[in-house]
Amino acid sequence: MQEETTSLPPDRDDLYEHHRFEVPPGQSPVRIDRYLTDKIENVSRNKIQNAIKAGNVVVNEKPVKANYKVRPGDVIRILLPYAPYRELLKPEPIPLDIVYEDEDVIVVNKSAGMVVHPAPGHYSGTLINGLIYHVENLPGQNERPGLVHRIDKDTSGLLVVAKNELAMNKLAKQFAEKSTERKYIALVWGDLPQDEGTITGHIGRHPKHRIKMHVFPEGEQGKPAVTHYKVLERYGYATLVEAQLETGRTHQIRAHFKHIGHPLFNDALYGGDKIMKGSTFAKFKQFVENTFKVLPRQALHAKTLGFIHPSTGRFLRFDSELPDDFRAAIDRWRRYTGQAGSAEV
């Protein structure tokens, strides 16, 4: 038997550990759920069966049922939730803005400044700590309970969390297959030349600054990333856009707009916390600095989230209002450019 295991670092933008097995000659017929339970350490048979039900186990590139019996030469691939920071998952009574909840899923409107899951430097006060307190027996209590995607600490907006193992696997598959709907509102520096556009370019770790992501347009490093955008409002020196993700890489929107010369407003990591476009006159400089104080983070909000419900099969779409700090910054730009009567976003 040959096995390839990819141990993913905690900052990976997907949350899966990939296993690939080639069944060796001489292997006797055995149920695939039992076979995988024997071959993968620290994984229960129930977890394997839920992955199979969700279609996350394929043999020779085809999904199989739990009673499938492996045969010599079979190539088996499986995706399972990754399990970091086990000792850090402590319940905490943190207030959560819950916009929807049923037996399978919970949709949360995360506030800016809240870290999604424990990591070095953020061992408490995270969304996961609050979810463990709010919901008993979330899937993967020793992993990232129910988490199938995430948004950055200083990005506000919607994300969905699974409340049971099967829901987690089914939602994870949707994110992996890019069948979810995710739209963001962003305020970027400069006047975009087109009303609509698409930004492409592989995204990977910056070769020198490891906390940043970098766009590799020739695809020599990183993973493929695609961001579609359309202009909502123009303020001359800044532009309000809607960005729709086709892929979900770490810092994708932030890195892509930086790559095309339009970093997000007040995005310190990608250079947006300086005056990038516009006048150097004292009045404009003061306006920008005061707007930075109103919105002390990158101007990015996860506004719309859509996915297929793991039990009912219905497509659910949720929409969230811009938080007060983001709306206040937009209002300041509107007044500065004489657009006080612009439509609500």
C-alpha positions in Angstrom: 0.0 0.0 0.0 1.2 3.5 -0.8 -0.1 6.5 1.1 0.3 10.2 0.4 -0.7 12.5 3.3 -0.6 16.2 3.1 -0.4 17.7 6.6 -1.8 21.2 6.2 -0.5 24.2 8.2 -3.0 26.0 10.4 -3.1 29.0 8.0 -4.2 27.1 4.9 -7.3 28.5 3.3 -8.9 25.1 3.0 -9.5 23.0 6.1 -8.8 19.5 4.9 -6.2 16.8 5.2 -5.9 14.8 2.0 -5.3 11.1 2.0 -4.6 9.0 -1.1 -4.2 5.2 -0.9 -3.4 2.7 -3.6 -4.6 -0.7 -2.6 -1.7 -3.2 -2.9 -1.8 -6.6 -4.7 -3.1 -9.4 -2.5 -5.5 -7.2 -0.5 -8.6 -9.3 0.5 -12.0 -7.7 -0.1 -13.0 -5.5 2.9 -15.6 -2.7 3.4 -14.1 0.6 2.6 -15.2 2.2 5.9 -13.4 -0.5 7.8 -10.4 -0.3 5.5 -9.9 3.5 6.0 -10.5 3.3 9.7 -7.6 0.8 10.0 -5.4 2.9 7.8 -5.9 6.5 9.1 -4.8 7.2 12.7 -7.1 8.9 15.2 -10.2 8.8 12.9 -13.3 7.0 14.0 -15.4 4.7 11.7 -18.3 7.1 12.2 -16.3 10.0 10.8 -15.3 7.9 7.8 -18.9 6.9 7.2 -20.0 10.5 7.3 -17.3 11.5 4.9 -18.6 8.7 2.6 -22.2 9.9 2.9 -21.1 13.4 1.9 -19.3 12.1 -1.2 -15.9 13.0 0.1 -14.5 9.5 -0.4 -13.9 8.4 -4.0 -12.5 5.2 -5.5 -11.0 5.5 -8.9 -12.5 9.0 -9.1 -16.1 7.8 -8.3 -17.9 8.3 -5.0 -18.7 5.0 -3.3 -21.0 3.7 -0.5 -19.8 2.5 2.9 -20.3 -1.1 1.9 -18.0 -0.9 -1.1 -15.3 -3.6 -0.9 -11.8 -2.5 -1.8 -9.9 -4.4 -4.4 -6.2 -4.5 -5.4 -5.3 -1.6 -7.6 -8.1 0.7 -6.3 -7.0 4.4 -5.8 -8.8 5.8 -2.8 -9.0 9.6 -2.0 -10.5 11.1 1.1 -10.9 14.6 2.5 -11.3 14.9 6.3 -11.4 18.0 8.6 -8.0 19.1 9.7 -7.4 19.2 13.5 -5.2 21.9 14.9 -5.1 23.6 18.3 -6.9 20.8 20.2 -6.0 22.1 23.7 -7.2 25.7 22.9 -10.9 25.0 22.3 -12.5 26.2 25.5 -16.1 27.4 25.7 -16.6 31.1 26.4 -19.8 33.1 26.8 -19.1 35.4 23.9 -22.1 37.3 22.4 -22.8 36.1 18.8 -24.9 37.8 16.1 -26.8 34.7 14.9 -28.9 35.4 11.7 -30.1 31.8 11.2 -30.0 28.5 13.0 -31.5 25.1 12.7 -30.6 21.5 13.6 -27.8 21.4 10.9 -26.3 24.8 10.5 -25.8 28.2 12.1 -25.1 31.4 10.2 -23.2 34.1 12.1 -22.6 37.7 11.2 -19.0 38.1 12.6 -18.0 41.5 13.9 -14.7 43.1 12.8 -11.9 42.4 15.2 -13.1 38.9 16.2 -10.7 36.0 15.3 -12.5 33.0 13.9 -10.5 30.2 15.5 -7.7 30.0 18.1 -4.2 30.5 16.8 -0.8 31.7 18.3 -1.5 35.1 19.8 -5.3 34.6 19.9 -6.0 31.8 22.3 -9.4 33.1 23.6 -12.2 35.4 22.6 -12.6 33.7 19.2 -15.7 32.8 17.3 -15.0 29.1 17.9 -14.8 29.7 21.6 -18.2 31.3 21.5 -19.7 28.6 19.3 -18.6 25.8 21.6 -20.4 27.7 24.5 -23.5 28.3 22.4 -23.9 24.9 20.7 -23.3 21.6 22.5 -21.7 18.7 20.6 -20.5 20.6 17.6 -18.8 18.2 15.1 -15.1 17.9 15.7 -14.9 19.1 19.3 -11.2 18.5 19.2 -10.7 20.2 15.8 -12.3 23.4 14.4 -15.9 22.7 15.5 -18.2 23.0 12.5 -15.9 25.3 10.6 -15.9 24.9 6.8 -14.6 28.4 5.8 -13.5 31.6 7.5 -13.0 35.3 7.1 -10.1 37.5 8.4 -10.1 39.0 11.9 -10.7 42.5 10.7 -13.2 41.6 8.0 -16.8 41.6 9.1 -19.7 39.6 7.8 -21.3 36.2 7.2 -20.1 32.7 7.6 -21.8 29.3 8.1 -20.9 26.7 10.7 -22.1 23.1 10.7 -23.7 21.6 13.8 -23.3 17.9 13.0 -20.7 15.7 11.2 -22.8 15.0 8.0 -23.7 18.7 7.6 -20.0 19.6 8.0 -18.9 17.2 5.3 -21.7 18.3 2.8 -20.9 22.0 3.3 -17.2 21.3 3.0 -17.8 19.7 -0.3 -19.7 22.7 -1.6 -16.9 25.0 -0.7 -14.3 22.7 -2.3 -16.4 22.5 -5.5 -17.0 26.3 -5.5 -20.8 25.9 -5.6 -21.4 28.4 -2.8 -22.2 32.1 -3.3 -20.0 34.6 -1.6 -20.2 38.4 -2.2 -18.2 41.1 -0.4 -18.3 44.8 -0.3 -15.0 46.6 -0.4 -13.7 50.1 -0.6 -10.5 50.3 -2.7 -8.1 53.1 -3.4 -8.3 54.8 -6.9 -10.8 55.0 -9.7 -11.1 51.6 -11.3 -11.0 51.9 -15.1 -13.9 49.5 -15.8 -17.3 49.1 -14.3 -16.9 45.3 -14.1 -13.9 43.0 -14.2 -12.2 39.8 -13.2 -8.9 39.5 -11.4 -6.9 36.3 -11.8 -3.5 35.2 -10.5 -2.2 32.4 -8.3 -2.0 33.3 -4.6 0.6 32.0 -2.2 2.7 33.1 0.7 4.8 36.2 0.1 8.5 35.1 -0.4 9.8 37.6 2.2 6.9 38.6 4.4 5.2 35.4 5.5 2.2 37.0 7.1 1.2 38.4 3.7 -0.1 36.7 0.6 1.3 37.4 -2.9 0.0 37.1 -6.4 2.0 35.1 -8.8 0.5 36.0 -12.2 2.4 33.4 -14.1 1.3 30.6 -11.8 4.8 29.7 -10.8 3.7 29.4 -7.1 0.5 29.4 -5.1 -2.9 28.2 -6.0 -5.3 29.5 -8.7 -7.6 32.4 -7.6 -10.3 34.3 -9.4 -12.2 37.4 -8.1 -15.0 39.0 -10.1 -16.0 42.6 -9.2 -18.4 45.4 -10.2 -18.3 49.0 -9.3 -21.1 50.3 -7.0 -20.0 53.9 -6.5 -17.1 56.1 -7.5 -15.6 58.8 -5.3 -12.8 59.9 -7.6 -10.0 58.9 -5.3 -11.6 55.7 -4.1 -14.2 53.2 -5.4 -16.8 51.1 -3.7 -17.1 47.6 -5.3 -18.9 44.3 -4.9 -16.5 41.4 -5.2 -17.6 37.8 -5.8 -15.3 34.9 -5.0 -14.9 32.1 -7.5 -12.2 30.6 -5.3 -11.5 31.1 -1.6 -7.8 31.7 -1.0 -6.4 33.4 2.1 -6.6 37.2 1.8 -7.8 36.7 -1.8 -9.7 40.0 -2.2 -7.0 42.0 -0.4 -4.1 40.5 -2.4 -5.9 40.7 -5.7 -6.8 44.4 -5.5 -3.3 45.2 -4.2 -1.9 43.3 -7.3 -3.9 45.6 -9.7 -2.8 48.7 -7.9 -6.0 49.3 -5.9 -5.4 48.1 -2.3 -8.3 48.1 0.1 -8.8 51.4 2.0 -7.0 51.3 5.4 -5.6 47.8 4.8 -2.3 48.2 6.7 -0.9 44.8 5.7 -1.2 45.6 2.0 -0.4 49.3 2.0 -3.9 50.7 2.0 -3.3 52.7 5.3 -1.6 55.5 3.4 -2.9 58.0 0.9 -2.6 56.1 -2.3 -4.6 58.3 -4.6 -5.6 62.0 -4.6 -4.3 65.3 -3.5 -1.5 66.0 -1.0 -3.2 69.1 0.2 -3.7 69.4 4.0 -7.5 69.3 3.7 -7.6 66.0 1.8 -4.9 64.5 4.1 -6.9 65.4 7.1 -10.1 64.0 5.6 -8.4 60.7 4.9 -6.8 60.4 8.3 -10.2 61.2 10.0 -11.8 58.5 7.8 -9.2 56.0 8.9 -10.2 56.7 12.5 -13.8 56.1 11.6 -12.9 52.8 9.9 -9.8 51.5 11.7 -9.5 48.3 9.6 -9.5 47.2 6.0 -12.7 48.2 4.3 -14.1 44.7 3.6 -17.4 43.1 4.5 -18.7 39.6 3.7 -22.2 40.7 2.7 -23.9 37.8 1.0 -23.6 34.0 1.6 -25.5 31.3 -0.2 -25.3 27.5 0.0 -27.4 24.4 -0.4 -28.8 23.2 2.9 -27.2 19.9 3.8 -30.5 18.2 4.8 -33.3 19.9 2.8 -31.4 20.5 -0.4 -32.8 24.0 -0.7 -30.5 26.9 -1.7 -30.3 29.4 1.2 -29.1 33.0 0.6 -28.3 35.4 3.5 -27.6 39.1 3.2 -26.1 41.4 5.9 -26.1 45.1 6.3 -22.8 47.0 6.3 -21.6 47.6 9.9 -21.6 51.1 11.3 -17.9 51.8 10.9 -18.0 50.9 7.2 -21.2 52.8 6.5 -19.8 55.8 8.3 -16.7 55.8 6.1 -18.8 55.5 2.9 -21.0 58.4 4.1 -17.8 60.5 4.6 -16.6 59.8 1.1 -20.1 60.6 -0.3 -20.2 64.0 1.5 -16.6 64.8 0.4 -17.5 64.2 -3.2 -21.0 65.7 -3.1 -22.8 62.4 -3.4 -24.8 62.5 -0.1 -27.9 61.3 -1.9 -26.4 58.1 -3.3 -28.3 54.9 -3.0 -27.9 52.7 0.0 -25.6 49.7 -0.3 
